Amino acid sequence: MNIKVLTLFPDMFTALDHSIVGRAQEDARIHLEYINFRDYSTNRHGRVDDSPYGGGAGMLLTPQPVFDAVAALPKANRRIIAMTPTGQRFDQTVAEEWAQESELVFLCGHYEGFDQRIHDELVTDEVSLGDFVLTGGELAAMTMIDAVVRLLPDVLGKSASHEDDSFSTGLLEYPHYTRPADYNGLVVPDVLLSGNHAKIEQWRRQQALKRTQERRPDLLESADLSASDLKYLRSISGLSND
């Protein structure tokens, strides 16, 4: 996958040179490129912002540098993604969709955002990291890139490592334990030591259901729940089976 980032602050992205994303670059699973669209400004002072028509606080990123930076990219089928608090909320489903693409381009804004013509003519996706406002789009883009890259084939150590992740199944993920089985009197649940894989899978499913009900009950409204799932949820809610 090719990932290009249009940003005024390319040095912020050094965090992606480490861990899983860093290894994905070393193994040529992905190619990351950072483009400072200030380099495309035709303003003699290199300015990329101006005051908004109609007045108002703050400055807007002007069309010319961004249009020219995008025009300079090699022709390809790509998604051009604008980081904006007015966009669709990013989630695991979006990450899984983007992981099927061959090229992603992230536009990182600053100030009061981009001139609307950039959104209208260049952008295919307007996406928000959440219901809050950041000073720029870089942190959001880094988070989204990390979420997508870990879903690509052979990036994680095991191909199934992400399949039980929180949100991938529609539920929050179940708890995990490792050695030692007893740490200062804090013990691993017996079922995980039993070797009974059917019982372990049942326990994990029930723990995921319980955690989701306690922390994110809204997810249960759209989760694919079996009859046994519903029975378990009723039991821990103190409701009858009727």
N, C-alpha and C positions, 0 to 999 in steps of 0.2 A: 504494500500500500504506500502511495505517496501522500504525505501530509505537508501542506504549506501553510505558513502562518504569516499574515500581513499585520505588522505591529510596529509601533514607534519605539518599542523597548525589547529588541530581540535578546538582549543579555539576560532578561528575566527567565528565559526558558532553559537555563543550564540545569535546572532540577530534572529535566527529562533525559539528561545524559546518564542517569543512574538507575539502578534497580531494573525492573522488568522492561521498561521502555528503553533504557540504555542498552540492555542486552539485545532487544529486538532490533535496534539500529546496528549493533555490531554483527548480528547474524543476517543482516540484510533482509529482515522480514518487513521492515518499514524504512522509508527514506524521509527524513524530516528536513525541511528547509524554512528558514526564517527570512522574511523580506521586510525591510524597513521602507514603508511607502513614502516616508519623507524624502527618500532618494529620488522619487519620481516627481517631486514638486517642481513646477516651473516658476514659482515665486523666487525672486532673487535672494530672498532671505530664508528660503526653505520653509516658509510657513505652510501649514496644512490645515489651519483652522481660521474661522472668521465668525463675526457676530451674526445671529439669526435675523432674518427678515421679520419684521413685525415687533422686534424688541424682545426682551426677556433676559433672564440671567444666563451666564455661561456662554461658551463658544461651541460651534459646530465644526466637525471635520468636513472639509470641502470635497466636492466630487472629483476634481481633476487628478490629484495624486493617486486615489484609489482606483479610478477607472483606468489610468495608465498602467498602474502596477498589475492589475488583472489582465489587461490587454497584452502585457509583456510575457505572461505565462504561456508555455507551450500548449497548443490545442489538445484538449483531453475531455473525456466525459468526467465531470466532477460535480461535487456539491460545494457551494459557496455559502458558508455558515457565518452569520453575523451574531456576535455576542451582544445581546440586548435584554434589559429587564422587561421589555414589552413582548418578548417572544414566548414561544411554547416552552414549557418547563422540561428541562432535560431529565431523562430517567433511563432505566436499564433497557427498556424497549427501544428507545431512540439509539442507544449505544449499539444494540444488536443489529438494528437496521443499518447504521453507518458502517458497521464492520463488514458488510457485504460490498462496500464500494471500493473502487480502485484508487480514487483520489479524493481527498478532502482539503478544502481551503477554509481556514478560519480567519475572519476579520475581527480584529481587536480594536474596539473604539476607546476613546477617552473624551474628556470634557462632557458636553451634553449629548454626545453620540454623533451619528453620521447624518449628513444631508439625506433627506428622504429619497432622492433620486438614486442613491447607491442601493438602498433597499429595493426600490422598484425595478431597477434594470439589471443588477448584478447578482443579488442574493437569492439563493434557493431555499434557505432555511434561516429563520430567526429564532434563536434559542436562548433561554434564560437558565442560569444555574439554580435559581430559587427566588423566593419573594423577598429580595433585598437588593441593594444597589452597591456595586463595587466601584472603585475609582477608575478601573479600566477592565478590559476584557481578557487580559493575559491570564490571570489566575483561573478564570472560568474555562478558558481554552485548554490550559494545562490539565485541568481536572477531566474535561471531556476526552482529551487525547488519551490520557491514561486509561479511562474507562473503556474506550474503544480498542486500544492496542491489545489489552489483555485478553480480548475475545478472539483475536486473530489466530488462525491455525498454528500450532507448534510454538506459540509465544510463552504460554505457561508450561511448567514442567510436565504436567499431565493433561491430556486433552480434555478430561472431564472436570478439571479443577474448578471451573467457573459454573458448572451446570447446577450446583446446589447453592450458589451465591444468593444472598438476600436479593429479592425482587425477581431473580431469574425464574423462580418457580411460582411467583405471585405471592410468596410469603417471606417473612424474615427468616434468616438462616438459623438453624438449631445450634446449641452450644457445642464447643469442641474441647477435648481434653487430650493431654499427652502424658508421658512419663514424668515423674513417678506416679504410681497409682494412689499413693498416700503421701501427701506433702503436709507435714506438721499437723496431722489429723484431718486435713481437708482431702476427702477421698473422691475418686472417680466413681460415677454411678455403676453399680454392679453389672447392669445389662451390657455395658460397653466392654466388659471383661469376659463376658460369657461365651463368646465365639458363635453365638446364635444370630446369624445375619438377619433372619426374618424379624427377630425381636429387636435387634438394633435399628433396622429400618423403621419399624413401627415406633420405637421410642423417638427417633429423630424427627419423624413426621409429627408426632404429637407435641414434641418440644417446639417445633417450628410454628405449629398452630397456636400453642399457648403463648409464645413470645409475641406473635403477631397480634393476638387478641389483646394482650396487655399493653403493647406499645404502639401498634398501628392498626387498630380495628378497621379503619377505612379500607385497608387492603383486602379484607375478607369479602367485601362486597363484590369484587371482580375476580377473586381467586377461584380456580377450578377445584371444587371441594367434592369429595366422595361422600357416600352415605355414612361411612365410618368416621370420616372427618367431622361431619355435622354432629354425629352422636357424641364424639369426644368433646367437641366445643360445648354442647349442651351439658355434658357431665361436669365440666370444670366451671360452668356458669351457674350451676345449681338449678338448671331447668330440667323439666321432664322431657321424655322422648316424644311426647304427643305434640 
